[in-house]
Amino acid sequence: MFIPGMRRAAVGLTALAVAAFGAVATSPEQADAGPKPVDVTLLALNDFHGNLEPPTGSSGTIAGQTAGGVEFLATHLAELRAAAKKKNTITVAAGDLIGASPLLSAAFHDEPTIEALSMAGLDYASVGNHEFDEGAAELLRIQNGGCHPVDGCADGTPYRGADFQYLSANAFKTATGKPLMAPYAIHKVQGVKVGFIGMTLEGTPQIVSQQGVAGLSFADEADTANRYARELRRKGVQAIVVLLHEGGAQASTGGINDCVGMTGPIVDITNRMDPSIDVVVSGHTHQAYNCDINGKLVTSASSFGRLVTDIDLKIDRRSGDVISAAANNVVVTRDVAPDRSQTALINRYKTVLGPVADRQVGVTATPLPTTQENLLGTCSVQVPNSCGESPIGNVIADAQLAATDDEQGAVAALMNPGGVRAALDAGPVTYGEAFTVQPFANNLVTLDLTGAQLYCVLEQQFVTGRTLYPSSSLGYVVDLNGTSATAADPCAGTRVVRGSLTIGGTAVDTAATYRVTVNNFLAGGGDGFSTFTGGTNLVTGQIDLDAFVAYLTAQSPVSAPTLDRIRTTAEVPAA
């Protein structure tokens, strides 16, 4: 439980849970009567996303301090290990170490990040959804090494693979039913065993392109964790940690070591976990929290390497049970000496990358923020960028329409908010900055949708909790008092006022057909927009980043568009 006045939250196993699994010691006091407990320190991070260099803007601050950068992360990890008993320290991560990365890492298929985290002493990591961005075969290459099958060894040196072990207990090869990666690992510390179960969020197929998860199936997180917890206990492991790439969020009043009004999938998942599971290191939502949920210590270290969670375990020598668990989220400040080996790695890859990142591709007359209007009532702390239009999102939609209007006959474009990863400041825009905004290298897809299907797509926004960014050619009105669609019947909603949907200023005819551009992620039904899979006459075009760069070049200076493409009945009274 969280102890007021202390930054470290501690969780002790209940006597009932300990008795059920044959523990000898149920409290530190009882442990004092026997051999001294083994002290084990876990150092945990999550959602690093290839941020080798310190992230900028709000992404580079936390708890009122500038934070992040692998040079400083490595130093903090070394200092935390020194403060503990180094041989009793295990460094772990809860997924999304790679994917949606800045250009310095992504240009080399995230090999620099794997190399940097290996040098920093990472031992085990669960597989996040972004580890599947380039597919299962690429993930296995990232783990095991070897040059990229298309781009080769881009930096001119062999890629050795990860020095740490990726774990994923619930991502299975559909054809064989076997896990794609090792489901768990057993780590011995002074004679006691600590088990680590890796877990990818079950909903990965809904947020990763279909190519990325081809041939794979994903099982329920709690059920799978319980299955492997039983297997670990049969092997004599009583101290069990789940590295889970799924999470939640606390209320905005909570600090990095609080657990105020916790909500999200992590609560239900943890409540359904077996009592033998002691600690859950979580991620995915990019939040910071330090919780006791159903007698388990549950933590998250925000994102981008800005925090490290310092977890102290006391384990009974005789039974192997965790007697107590306590955690503290530590800010990765930049006031420490940078790790020299990490600095050398960054400089080496920056030299290889050459002038590409610094090439100017356009100019913005005003800032293009990601900030959204909370217009549609779809805001969710679990779904970042879900609330309404944003200047940068609308510009990207305009760029995608410009890239396909003459070429493919597109009359409108829609962009998913999760694919927009950063804002642009006013002034010159470099290729590296544009890449940071759109790092996924999705192809544009232009397809035919009927007017009725378009209405259905827009109604699905209120099921998925994500507002699609529309191009300037498309507009509509929302009735916030209308009926929301359901996952079972996504076209049943009445939130979008019928007759208000226009393309090029003309009302959409539900029986007519329209050419609409989206990225291949949405075209495959990503983010729950299943209606797109019913589109016909699909034509695949250029990479989304190329379209964005071309638009910035052609339209410079680019100003923030007015956010008036989606309006409500409060702004547009019903006829």
N, C-alpha and C positions, 0 to 999 in steps of 0.2 A: 504494500500500500504506500501511497505517497505520504511522507511525514512532513507536516507543516514546518517551515523554517529551514528545511534541508533541500539541497538541489538534487540529492540522490534518492531515487525511489527504490524501495526494497520490497521483495515479495518472498514470503515463506510458504512452503507446501503445507496444506492442511494435514492434520493428523490422520483423517480418514483416507486421503489419497496416498499418504505414505504407507499406512497399514495395508492398503489394498495391494501394494506392489512390493511388499516384503522388506520395507526399509527398517534399518536398525535405529537410526537417529532421526527424531522428528523435530528437533530444535537445536540451536547452538548450545543451549545449556546441557542437553543430554549428550551432545557430541563431546563436550568437555570431559565426560567421564571415560571416553575411549581415546583412540589415537587422534592426533590433531587433524582437523579437516584439511583437504587439499584446496588451496586458493587458486582459482583459474580466472584469468582475465580474458574477456572477449572484446575486441575492438571492431566495431561494426560501421559500415557505411551502406549507402544504397543510391541508386539513380544518379550515378556519376556522369553518364552521357558524354564521355569523352572530353570533359572539360579540363584539359591539360593546363592551359593557361588560366589565370584568374578570370572568372566570368565578370561581365561588366554590368553596369546599371543595377537595378533591383535584384537581378540574379546573382550579384556578387556581394550581397550584404545579408546578414541575418542577425537577429537580436541586437540591432543597432551597430553592428561592426562589419567592416569589410572582411570578406572571408573567401576561401577557396584558392584553387591553384595547386597542381600536384606537387610542385616544389615545396610548398608549405605543408601540404597534407602529409608528405613523407616525413618531414621533420617532426610534426606533431605525433605521428604514429611512433616514431623512434623514441620520442620523449615519454610517451605513455607506456611504452614497453619498458623503458628504463625505470620508470616509477614503480612498475609492477615487477614481478620476477619474470625476466625475459623468457625463460624456458617454459613458463606457465601461461604464456600469452598466445592466443589464437586470433587471427584477423579474418573477418568474414564480411560478406556483402549480400544484399538482398535484391540483386538483379538490376537490369538496365544500366550496366556499366558502359555499354556501347550502344550505338544507334542514336539517331537524332543528335549527332555530335557536331561540334564546330569543324571547320574545314581542315584544321591542322591534323585532326585524327581521321576524319571521314575520307579525306583524299587518299588515305592509305588503308582503307577498309578497316579502320579502327585498330590496326596492328600497334600503333604507338601507345594507345591506351592500355592494351593488354601488356605490352612490355613495361610500361610505367608502373602499373599496379603490381605486376610480378616483382619488380625491383623494390616496391614499397612493402613487400612482405605479405601480400594477400595469400590466404590459405585456401578458403572455400567460398564459393559464390553460387547463389541460386540463379537460374536462368530467368530473365525478365522477358516481357513481350518484345522489347526492342532487340533482344538478341536474335530474334527470328526475322528481322527486317530483310535480310538477304537469303533466308531459307535455312533449312536444316543442314544441308551439306556445307554451307559456309560457316555455320556455328561449329560444326565438327572440325573444320579447318582451323578456326580460331582457337579451339581447344588444343588440337594436336599438332598444328604447324603445317608448313608447306606454302609455296607461293600461290597467289591468287590464280585461278584457272584462266582468267581473261587478261588481267593487268599484270600478272607476274609479280615479281618482287620489286615493287615500285621504287623503293629507296635504294635498290641495288645490293641489298644484303638479304641472306636467307631469313625467313620468318620461322622461329623455333616453336611457336605455340605458347600457351599459357603455362606458367610455373605453378599456378593454382588450379584447383579442381572445380569445374562447373558441376552443379548438381541439379537435377530436375526429376522429381519422383512422379509427377503427374502428366508429363508430356510423353505420349506413347506412339510408337510406330503403328499405324492403323493395321498394316498387313500382318504384323506378327504379335501385336499386343505387348511388346517389350518396350521398356523405357528407352528413350533416345539417348539419354545421358545416364551416368551413375545416379541412382536415386538418393543415396546417402553416403556418408563417410563416417568412420570411427577414428577418433583422435585420442591417443593415450597421453595422459599427463600424470606423472609420478604414480603410475600403476592403476589409475582410475580411467575409465573410458567415458568419453563425451561423444554423443552421436549428433550429427548434423544432417537434417533432412532438407533438401532443396525443393522449392515449390514455385511453379509458374502460375500466374492467375488463370483460372479456368476459362475466363472470357477472352483469352488471347486471339482466337480465330475471328472475333468480332472487331478487333482493333489493329490487326495486322493484315497485310494483303494476302489474298488467297494463295499466291505463289509462295509466300513466306512460310505458310503452315501446311503446304501440300503434303499429303501422306501422313499427317499427324492427327492425333486426337488428344483432348485435354480433359482430365478427370477432376472431380470435386476436390477442393483443397483439403478440407477437414477430413473427409473420408480417406483420402490417400495418406495424409499425415498419420492418421490413426493406424492404418494398415502397416506402415513401415515402422511406427513406434512399437507395435507388437513384435515385428521382426527383430528390431534392435534389442528389445528386452530378452528375446530368446537367445540373443548372443551375449547376454550379460551386461547390456548397456542400460543404465538407469537414469543417467543425466542426458536429457534430450533437448536439442535446440532446433527449431524450425526456421529456416531462412525463406521467408515467404514474400514473393513479389505481388503483394496485394496489401491494401492499407485502408486508412480512414482519415478522419480529420477531427480536430477538437475545435471548440469555439474560439473565436478570434481573440478572446480575452486571455487565452492560455499562452504561457511562455514555452520555450523549447524543452523544458523539463516538466511540463504540466500535462494534465489529462482532463481537460474541462469539457464536459458535454460531448464525449467521444461518440462519433457516428461513423457509418460506413461499413463496407463488407467485412473489415477486420473483426468487428465486434461479434457478428454471428459466427464467423469461421472459428474464432478463438473459443467461443462458448461451446462449440461442438467438438473441440479437440479433447483427446483423451487426457485424464488427469496426470498421466506419466510425462506429458510434455511440459517442460519447465519454462522455456523462454521462446518467444516469437520475435525474431528480428524482421521487420516488415518494410515495405516501400511502396512504390508505384504512384502514390498520391502527392509526392514531393512535400509532405508535411513533416513537422517535428513534433514528437510526443514521447511521453515516458509514462507508461500506464500499468496498472494492475487490472487485468481483465480475467475474471473467473479464476483468481489465484495464480495467474501466469504473468510474468513480466513481458510486456509488449512494448517495443520501441520502434522508432523511425528517426533517421538522421537527415530529414529534409532532402536536399538534392545538390548535385554539382560539386560534391566534396567540400561543402561548407561546414559540415559537422562530422564528428566522430562520436559514436556512442561507446562509452567506456562502461563495460558490464563486468561486475565482480560476482563470481560464483564461489560458494563454499560447498565442497562435495565431501560427503562422508567416505572415509577411506575403506571401511569394511563393506558397506552396502552399495556404494557408488551413487547414492541418491544426492540430489541437490538439497542442501539444508537451507540455503538462502540465496537470493539473487537481487542485486542492486545495480542501478544504472545511472549514468549521468551523460547528457549530451554536451560535448565539448566543442566550442567554436574553433574552427580552423583559421585562426587569425594569421595575418600576414606580417606580424611584427617579430617573427622568428627568422633565423637564418635559412635561406632556401637550400634544399638538398642539392648538392653539386651534381650528382649523377642524373637527377631529374632535369636540372638546367641544361646539362649537356645533351640529353635526349631531345628536349624541346628544340634546342638550337640546331641539332642535326637535321631534324625533320623540317624545320623552317627553311633551312638552306636548300634542302632538296625540293621543297615546294616552290621555291624561287619567287618570281614576281607575280605569279598568278593571283594570289590572294589580295595583293595591293593594287591590282589593276582597277582603275575607276570605270564604272559601268553606267553611271548616271548621277543625277543630283536631285535631292528633295528640297522643295521650297519651304516646307513645313515638316515638323516631326510626323511620323506615321506610327502612332502607338498601337499596342495590342488592346488597350483599354476598350471595354465594350459597354454599350448601353444596356442596363438591366431592363430591357424593353418587353421581352416576351414572357417574363415570369419563368424562364427555364433555367435560371442560375442554379448551379450545384457546386458545392465545395469538392465533390468527388469528381466532377468533370470540369477541369480547367478550361477557360475560354468557351463557355457554353451559353453566355447570357444574351447576346444580340450582335448587332453590327459592330465592326471596328474599322478604323481607317486603313490599317495595313491589310486586313482581310478583304475589304472591298477592292483595294488596289490590285491584289492578287487575282481576284475574280475577274476584274477588268482585263488584266494581262492575259488570262487564259482565254477570254473571249476574243481578244485582239489576235491571238495566235491561231485561232481556228475559225473565225467568221468567214473570211474569204476562202481559206483552204478547205474547210469541211462544211461550210454552210451553217455554222452555229449561230444561234440567235440569242443565246443566254449561256451563262456559266455559273456554277455553284462550287464553293470551296469549303472543305471541312475545317472547323476551327482548330482541331488538334494538329493539323499539318502546318500551322503557322507558329513558329517557335521563337520569334524575337521581333522587336520593334526596330524602326530606323529613325535615327536622329536627323535633324535638318542639316543639309550640306552634301558634300560629295559622298557617293555610295561606292564602296569597293566590292569586288567580286566576293571577297571573303565575308563581308557583311550581308550581302544578298544570300549567300549560301547559308549563313546562320539562320536566316528567316525561313528558308525552304531547303532543309538538308536531306530530304528523303529520296530524291531522284525518282519520283513517280512520273509515269507517262500520262500525258493528257489523252482522254478518251472522249470522242464525240459520238453521241448515240441519239436515236429517235425515242422520244417519249410522247405519249398522248397528253393532251391537256389534263385529262383525268388522273393520269399517273403523276403529273407535276403537282397537282393538288395533294395527292397522296404523299409524295416525298415531303412536302412542306408540313403536312400533318404529322409525319413521323418525327419531326423535330421535338414534338411535345411528348413523345414516347422515349426518345433517346436522351433527351436533356441537352441536345447540342443544336445550336442555331447555325445553319449554313450561311456563308457569306455570299450574297447575290451580286452578279454583275450589274452595272448601271442600267442595262436594258430591261431588268426584271424588277417588278415591284408588287407589293400586295399589302393587305390590311389584316390585322389580327384582332379577333374578339377574345379577350382574355377570359370572358365568362362563357365561352363556348365549350363544347364537349371535347375532351381529349380522346384521341385514338387509343387503341390498345396494341400490345405486341401481337396479339392474335389476329386483330383486324385493324391494320395500320391506316386504312382508308376511311375508317368510321368517324373520324373526328370532324368537328365543325369549328375549329379555332380559326382557320383561314376563311375569311368572309368570301362566300361564293360570288363571283363576278368581279372581285377586286384584283385578282391576279392578272397582271398585264405584262406583255413583252413588246418592247418598242412603243409603249403607250397604247397598245390595242389589247382589249380584253381577250384572255385566253379562251379558246373554244375547247371544251372538254373532249370533243370528238376529233379535233384536228391533231396533227403530228408536228412536233417541234424538235429541232436539232439542238441538243444541250451538251455542253462540255463539262466534264468533271475529271478528276484524276482516277487512275486505275484502282486505287484503294476504294473510292466510293463506288466506282462501276462494279466492283465485286461485292457490293453490299456492306462495305466497312462502316463501322460506327453504328450498325443497326439499321442502315438505310437500305433495306432489302428491296425496295421498289426499283432501285436502279438496275437490279439484275434482270428485270423484265424489259429493259431497253433493247432495241433492235438496231441493225445496221451499224454496228460498232466499228469505228475507225480509230486506231491508235496513232497518236501524234508524238510530238517532241516531249522532252523532259520538262517538267513544270518549272524548274529553276531556269532553264534556257528561255522559256516564255517570259518569266519575270524579269530576267536581265534584259531581254530585247525590249520589253515595254519601258523599263527604266531609261534605257538609252534613247528610245524613240520619243518618249514623252517628257523628257527632262526640260525644265524642272517640274517635278511631280508634287502636287499639293494634296493634302488630306481631303478626301471627298466628303461631302455632306452626308450624314447618316440619316437618310430619309427614304431608303429603299424598302424598309419594313416600317409600317406605321400601325398604330392601334386605333380602335374605334373611338378612343378618347381624343385622338387627333383628327380623325376623319369620321364625323358622325354618320350613322347609317342613313341611307337614302329613304 
